[in-house]
Each structure stands twice: as C-alpha cells, then as structure tokens.
Amino acid sequence: MNDALHVELERDDSVLVMGEDVGRAGGVFRATAGLRDRFGPDRCVDTPLAEAGILGTAVGLCMAGWRPVCEMQYDAFSYPCLDQLITHVGRYRWRTGGGMEFPVTIRMPYGGGVRAPELHDDSPETYYVHTPGVKVAIPSTPADAKGLLAAAIRDPDPVVVLEPKLIYRGVAEEVPEGEHVVPLGRARVAREGSDLTLVAYGAMVALAERAAAGLADEASVEIVDVRTLKPLDEEALLASAAKTGRVVIVQEAPRTCGYGAELAAILAEKAILDLRGPVLRVTGYDVPYPYWQIEDAYMPSIDRVVDAARKLLEF
C-alpha cells in the first residue's frame, strides 16, 4: 500500500493523501510512511479526528480537480462519513448527468484476527457495495494491494479500498516495482480445482487456501478471489460454478444481508442448472464483533469451511 501511494503521488500531481495521523506519524499501520517527508504537508495532510469532515473536504477537492485519497483509520471509524458517502460522493456523477468525475479513493483497514478493541475490527463492506455510484475493492495479496489501490486512485469514480489488517504483516510475496495496476472488476482464480469452489475475498482467501489443503485427499478445490466486490466479475464466478457444480462462500462479515448473500443470489439466478447442491455460506454471526478473548469463535475457521465443503460434497 505504501509503495502504491509513493508511486501514484509521484506520477500525478493532483493526487493527495489525507487522514488522521497519516503525515507525521505515517499512519497507524505505516501505510503512509515517508509521504509527508517526500511530498510535503500539502499533499500528505494530517486532519482532525472527524471522518465526516475528511470525506466532506474530499468532495470539494474533487470538484476543484484533485484526486484525494482519504484514510479512515479503522473500519468502524468510517461510519460517521456514511452521510457524505451516500448523499454526496456516490451521487455527483449522476447529479451532473455524467459531466463531473468524482475520483476519490477511501482506504481503510478492516476485519479481525488481530486482537483489536471494539470498533477496530468490523467488516463493513456491504454498506459500501450497497451504495450506488461507489466501487469497492478488497485485496488478499501484497501485489493485489498495490495494484488495486493504484487502479482505485486512477479511476474516475469513487472507490472504497478495504485492507484486511490481518494480512498487513501476515503475508509476504514479491511485488512489482514501479507502476502496477490490477484492473477493477476482475476476479482471480487463486487455486484451480474441479470438485468444489470456495469463493472468498480479503483475509478469507488465505483461510480458504488452508481449508482446501485440508481437503486435498477428498476433493479438488478451486478458489475464486473476488478482489473487486463492485463491479463484480460475474463471468469468473459463474464459470467456476459451472466447472465444479458446488460453491461455498466465505465472508467474515455478519450473515444477514452480507455480500455472500448477493453472490448466492447471482448463482441461484444464473447458475442453477450447473449446481449439484445448495450454495452454502460460512460467515460471521449476527452480533457485534466480539471482544478479542472470543473473536476466534466468531470468525470463519478452517474447520467451519471444511465442514461446509464436506456437507456439500456429500449432498
């Protein structure tokens, strides 16, 4: 994420970063480290603790020709800015009849697994996916983190990029140097298989990979990493369902009206003749994210994913 921001600020003088502690402190997770020293305080702006103010300011900046990148320090801290997002950010292209682009990027760490306190570990992606006019991307690998953020910054529309805090320092891989863009709207087949498909995004992709390894003696498991929740790569989803005939969806967010329900509905509408059994979901529960002592009981686990896969294989 840090490399992507350095590259994009160097490439385009209209890009700026703004948020709480992004400048002098370099961000809570160090994602903005070095930006203020390199590009100055006018392009890496420390803001007050006011999320609605951060995004409201970004509205004006977009109108003035800037491409602001706003950081919401934690997932649940973004809720005060939903007013700006829903009533303004997502509507300006529509209000102007397509005459105004609105290139704002909203970054935020999200999800649990890091023993964080309350309001530091939600999985709020559905709020943003449900908002017309807003695109949503969630990386699961370092290379995709850089590439999806670059694509978001260059996009003419508002893009929310949710960064799984569980894998900020939990995954290591080579990342392309210089400019690297992963197009929005394209899923990734993280693992090829023929008997069953696991669909996941963010930190749940690594969980799906471990579950697939646990099923290696029982089934050939394919993993589809959604990457961009909106626009969704329906073609990749449906192709995998047609290939394997069985789909388990894994999401960290609460179950009711979660993004997995939308995926399941698409499969029911467009892949029903390809399916050999019901679409199953492994999700969080319909409760506030629990305190860290019991968060392992809340989050999807390898055992829960394996159990769902076996149930479907035996259907």
N, C-alpha and C positions, 0 to 999 in steps of 0.2 A: 504494500500500500504506500509506504514511504517513497519507494523508488518511482512508482507511478506518479505521485504528486510532484516530485522533483522534475521528472521528465515533462509533464504537462505544463507546469508553470514556466519552464524554460522554453517550451515550444510555442506557447500562446500567451502574450502579454495581457490578455483580457481575463485570464484565469486567476482567481484569488481564493485563499482558504480562510475561513472564519469559524470561530467557535470558542468554547471555554477552555482555556489553558493550552491552546494549540500553538502559541507562539513561544514565549519564554520557556515554558515547561516542555514543549514538544509533544503535548498530548499525553493522556493517561497511559496509553499503550505505546507511546513513542512513534505513532504513525506519522506525526507531523514534525518530527525531529529535524532540525537543521534548516527548515524552510524560512524561518524569520531571519536567521543569520545570512542566508543566501539571497533572499528576495526582498527583505526589508519588511517593516511593520505595516506598510500599506497593502501588502499582498499576502501577509500571514497575520491575521488580525485577531488579537485576544478580545473577546466580547464579554459583556456582563453575563451573569448567570440568569439568562432569560431566553429560553428556547423559542418562544413565540416572537421575541424581538429579533433573534438571529434570522429566522426564516422570513419574517416581515421585512427586514433590511435587505435580504436577498431578493425579494420581489422587486424592490426599487432598483437594485443593482442590475438585475436582468433587463429592466426597462431602459437602463442607461447604457446597455451594451456590454456589461460584464458577464462572465461565466463563473458565478460563485460556487464554491464547494463548501457546504456547511457541515460541520461535525456536531452531531448530538452525542454528548459524552457517553451516555449509556442508553440502551434500548428504551426503557420506560421513561427516561427523561424527555423523550420526544413527544409525549402525549400533549403537553401544552401547545405544541406547534401544529397540532392537527387542524385547528381552526384556520390557520394560514394556508396549510396544505390543501384542505378540502374546499375552502371558499375562494381561494385566490390562485394558488400555484397550479392546481390541476385544471383551471378553467380559462386561463388567459388566452391560450391559443384559440379556444372555442369562442370566447368573447370578442376576439378581434377578427373572427372569420378566417383564421389561418394567417393573418397578417403579422403576427408577433410570435417569434420563437421565445421559448422560455427555458434556457439552458442552465438550470440549477441542478446541482448534484447534492444529495443529502446522504451523508455517511453516518453509520452508527454501529458500534459493536452490539451484538445481541446474543442471547442464548445462555444456557447454564453450563454446569460442569466445572466451574472454577471457584466454587465456594464463595460466591458473592452475597452481599446482603440484599434485603428486599429492594425492589425497583432497580436492580442492577443485572437482571438475568431473564427478562421476559423474551418471548418470541412473537413479536407483533406484526409479522409480515402481512397478515391478512388485511389489516387496516389499510395498508398502502396499496395492496393489489386491488382492493375493492374501490379505490378512489379513481374515477375516470380521469384520464389525462396524465397519469403518473405511471412510469415504468419501474420495475423492481428487479434487481439482480442480487444473487447471493452466491459468492464463490465458495468452493470447497478445497481449492489447492492454491499454493502461492502464485503460480503462473496465471491462473484464472483471476486471482485477486488483483493482480496488476492489470491484466488485460481488460477485465470487466470495468474496473474503475476508469481506465483510460477511455473506453467506449462511452461510459456514462458522461464523462466530462465533455466529450466531443459531440454528444447527442443534442439535437435542437430542443428536446423536450425534457421535463423534469424526470430525474431518475433517482430512486432511493436504492442505495447500496448497503445491504446489511452484512456485517462482517462477523462471522462466528468467533467469539472471543476464545472459545475452547481451543481453536487451532491457530491463534495468533503465534504461539510459540510451540505448538504441538506437532507441526508438520514441517518438514524440510525437503526442498527439492530445488533443482536448478530453475532459474527464472531468466527469460530472455533479457538481454541488455538493451538499453535504448528504448525506442518506441515499440510498444507491444499492445495490440488491440485484439480483444476477443469480442466478436460481434454480439450484440444483444439479440436475443430471440433464437439462439441455437443451443440445444441441449448437447450433452456429451455422454457417450456410452463409455462408462468407466471400466466396465468389465463385460466381456462377451459371454453369452450363455444361451441355452436352448430350452430349458425346462421351466424357468420361472423368472420373472422380472421383479427386482426391487427398485422402486422409484424413490429418490431422496434428493435433498439439497443441503448445502451448508455442512455443518459438522456431522449430520446424519449420513452423509455419503461414506465417511470412514467407518462409521458403525455398520452400515450395510456391507461394506467390504469384509469386515471381520465376521459378520454373520454368514456371508457367502462362503468364506473359508471354512467355517464350521459345518457347512452343508456339503462340502466338496465330495464326500463319499456317498451322498444321497441324491444330489441333483446338480445340474449345470445351471448356475445362476447368472443372469445378466443384471447389470446395474446401470440405471439411467440417472445421470446427474442433471437435474432440470436446469441449473445455472441461472436462467432468466425466468422468473415466475410470470412476468408480464413485460413484453409479449412472450407467450408460451410457445415452445416448439412442439405443437401438437403432432406433427408428422413423425418426429422421433418417438414420442410416446406411443402412438398408435402402431408404428412399425414394430416396436419391441413387443407390444401386446399381441400382435399378430404372429410374431415369431415364437413366443413361448406359451401363450394361451393362459398364463397365470400372472397376476400382478398383486404385489404387496407394496403399499405406500407407507413411508416412514416420515413422520414430522415430529418436531419437538413441541410445537405449539399445542394448546388445548384442542380437544377433539371437535367440539361442536362448531360448525361453520369454518373449520380450518381449511388451509389450502388443499390438503389431501382430499377433502370432500369435493372440491371442484375438479380435481384430477379424476376422481372416481366417477363423477357425473359425466365427464367427457368420454371416459371409457365405456360407460353404460350406454351412452347415446350413439357412439361411433364405432365401438369395437365389440359389441355384444355377440356377434356371430363368431368372433375369433376366440372368445374366452371359454375356458374349460371349468370355470368355477367363479365364485363371487370375488369382487375386488375387496381386499382386506386392508385395514389401516392399523398401523401401530403408532400411537400418538402420546402426547402428554395428556393429563387429565383436566377436567373442567373445574379446576381450583386455582387460586392464586399460586404463583410459583413458590414452592415451599422453602423454608429456611434450609441452609446448607446441610444440616445434620441428616435430612431425609431426602435431599434432592435426587439421590440415585434411585429412589423408589418412584420418583416422578418421571424422570427422563426415560425415553425408549432405551432398552438394553439389548444386548446380543441375544439373550435368552428369549425375550419377547418377540424379536424379529424371527428367530429360528422357529419358535413355536407357531407363529402365524404362517410361515412358509410350509412347515410340515402339515399343518391343518389343510392348507390349500392343495398340497401335493397329494394328500390322501382323499380329497373331496370326490 
